């Protein structure tokens, strides 16, 4: 991936040297556990004899509840000689360019999110989070939070390496920001409060996550059309990453069985399919997973 073609975003904050702390605040408002978090929860469940799925369901429920906002901190931009941060700025900058254009075509205005780089732990408007939660989006402050050690976890634990695989992860989280701006996230939260089922292979959480995968595909299509920056094998990297983090594959690896009623993100095949759907034409209207009869 010729990512250096991308325009650098000015909306990246570097909190990697922050002291962190502020314990006692629960998770909340994020999209759910990331890959690293799932791995840790599964390992803990196996060691203690508890059902990892029940633990994950409890955490997912906690993370979806609003939490007390934290006092905003003044953070600096990443150093100019940090290539990892430069990569993040290039990908985020191009998501900004893409979604500004897509929103403008629909007569709307896109509001850029902020991406916060952290190490180990972080306070957000959605509460206190550690690296174990993986990358997440907080709708309360409209920020994406990323510990870049997560990319090493992707490569080592799930064989999902490559710069475009990493770009897919960032684009997926930005997809949740797009959902917030479009009112999708608010509708899902309202449905939760009404007691509507969230988990399961046709649940609203799965549909929300698959839509974010599709939106990542929409970005990838438009970015490639504008910059022609993809190299042979790049799309396969993204598809491999999507395939590696399907609920069915993670459950099979973690506990030796698949429990569709506990799905929150979709199967590997579904995640691949919806990314490819968005990438096929780059059209926002192709990503209505909530209206889809078959995921």
Residue pairs with C-beta under 8 A, 6 or more apart in sequence:
1 162
1 163
1 164
1 167
1 229
1 230
1 231
1 234
2 227
2 229
2 230
2 231
3 87
3 90
3 91
3 163
3 167
3 229
4 90
5 90
5 227
5 229
6 90
6 91
6 93
6 94
6 223
6 227
6 229
7 90
7 93
7 94
7 96
7 97
8 86
8 89
8 90
8 93
9 89
9 90
9 92
9 93
9 96
9 112
9 115
10 77
11 92
11 96
11 112
11 113
11 114
11 115
12 77
12 78
12 85
12 88
12 89
12 92
12 114
12 115
12 116
12 117
13 75
13 76
13 77
13 114
13 115
13 116
13 117
14 75
14 76
14 77
14 78
14 79
14 85
14 117
15 73
15 75
15 116
15 117
15 118
15 119
15 122
16 117
16 118
16 119
17 119
18 73
18 75
18 118
18 122
20 118
20 120
20 121
20 122
20 123
21 121
21 123
22 70
22 123
22 128
23 128
24 128
25 67
25 68
25 70
25 123
25 127
25 128
26 62
26 65
26 67
26 127
26 128
27 59
27 62
27 63
27 67
27 126
27 127
27 128
27 129
27 133
28 62
28 63
28 64
28 65
28 66
28 67
28 126
28 127
28 140
29 63
29 64
29 65
29 66
29 67
29 125
29 126
29 127
29 138
29 139
29 140
30 63
30 64
30 124
30 126
30 129
30 133
30 136
30 137
30 138
31 63
31 136
31 137
31 173
31 176
31 208
31 209
31 212
32 60
32 63
32 64
32 136
32 205
32 209
32 264
32 265
33 41
33 56
33 59
33 60
33 63
33 132
33 133
33 134
34 133
34 134
34 135
34 136
34 150
35 134
35 150
35 153
35 154
35 157
35 158
35 244
35 245
35 250
36 131
36 132
36 133
36 134
36 150
36 153
36 157
37 59
37 132
37 133
37 134
38 56
38 134
38 250
38 254
39 153
39 157
39 254
40 132
41 52
41 55
41 56
41 59
42 52
42 250
42 253
42 254
42 255
43 254
44 50
44 52
44 55
45 51
45 52
45 55
45 254
45 255
46 52
46 254
46 255
51 255
52 254
52 255
53 251
53 255
53 259
53 262
56 262
56 264
57 199
57 262
60 198
60 199
60 205
60 264
63 126
63 133
64 189
64 192
64 198
66 126
66 140
67 126
67 127
67 140
68 127
69 125
69 140
69 141
70 123
70 124
70 125
70 127
72 141
73 123
75 116
78 85
78 86
78 88
78 89
78 117
79 85
80 86
84 148
85 117
85 148
87 163
87 166
88 115
88 117
88 146
88 148
88 170
91 166
91 167
91 170
91 171
92 115
92 144
92 170
92 174
94 219
94 223
94 226
94 227
95 170
95 171
95 174
95 219
95 223
96 110
96 112
97 223
97 226
98 218
98 219
98 222
98 223
98 226
99 110
99 174
99 178
99 219
100 110
101 222
102 110
102 218
102 222
102 284
103 109
103 110
103 181
104 110
106 284
108 181
110 181
111 142
111 181
113 137
113 142
113 143
113 144
113 174
113 177
114 141
114 142
114 143
114 144
115 143
115 144
115 145
115 146
115 170
116 122
116 124
116 143
116 144
116 145
116 146
117 146
117 147
117 148
118 131
118 145
118 146
118 147
119 131
119 147
119 149
120 130
120 131
120 147
121 128
121 129
121 130
121 131
122 128
122 129
122 130
122 145
122 147
123 129
124 138
124 140
124 141
124 143
124 145
125 138
125 140
125 141
125 143
126 136
126 138
126 139
126 140
126 141
129 136
129 145
131 147
131 149
131 150
134 150
135 144
135 145
135 146
135 147
135 150
135 169
135 170
135 173
136 144
136 145
136 173
137 143
137 144
137 145
137 173
137 174
137 176
137 177
137 180
138 144
138 145
139 176
139 177
139 180
139 185
142 177
142 180
144 170
144 173
144 174
144 176
144 177
146 170
146 173
150 169
151 166
151 169
154 160
154 161
154 165
154 166
154 169
154 241
154 244
155 161
158 241
158 244
158 245
159 240
159 244
160 237
160 240
160 241
160 244
160 245
161 237
162 233
162 234
162 237
162 240
162 241
163 234
163 237
164 230
164 234
164 235
164 237
164 238
165 237
165 238
165 240
165 241
167 220
167 238
168 216
168 220
168 237
168 238
168 241
168 242
168 275
169 241
171 215
171 216
171 219
171 220
172 212
172 213
172 215
172 216
173 212
174 215
174 216
174 219
175 211
175 212
175 213
175 214
175 215
175 216
175 219
176 185
176 208
176 212
178 215
179 185
179 208
179 211
179 212
179 215
180 186
184 208
184 211
184 290
185 208
188 198
188 204
188 205
188 208
191 198
191 204
192 198
192 204
196 204
197 203
197 204
198 204
198 205
198 264
199 205
199 206
199 261
199 262
199 263
199 264
200 206
200 260
200 261
200 262
200 263
201 260
201 261
201 263
201 266
201 267
201 295
202 295
203 263
203 264
204 290
205 263
205 264
205 265
206 247
206 263
206 264
206 265
206 266
206 270
206 295
207 289
207 290
207 292
207 295
208 289
209 264
209 265
209 266
209 271
210 265
210 266
210 270
210 271
210 274
210 289
210 295
211 274
211 287
211 288
211 289
211 290
213 242
213 266
213 271
213 274
213 275
213 278
214 274
214 275
214 277
214 278
214 286
214 287
214 289
215 278
215 284
215 287
216 238
216 275
216 278
217 274
217 275
217 276
217 277
217 278
217 279
217 280
217 282
217 287
218 278
218 279
218 282
218 283
218 284
218 286
218 287
219 278
220 230
220 235
220 238
220 275
220 278
220 279
221 278
221 279
221 280
221 281
221 282
222 282
223 229
224 230
225 282
235 279
238 275
239 272
239 275
239 276
242 268
242 271
242 272
242 275
243 249
243 268
243 269
243 271
243 272
244 268
245 265
245 268
245 271
246 265
246 266
246 267
246 268
246 269
246 270
246 271
247 258
247 260
247 262
247 263
247 264
247 265
247 266
247 267
248 258
248 260
248 263
248 267
248 268
249 267
249 268
251 257
251 258
251 259
251 262
252 258
265 271
266 274
266 295
270 295
273 295
274 287
274 289
274 295
277 286
277 287
278 286
278 287
280 286
289 295
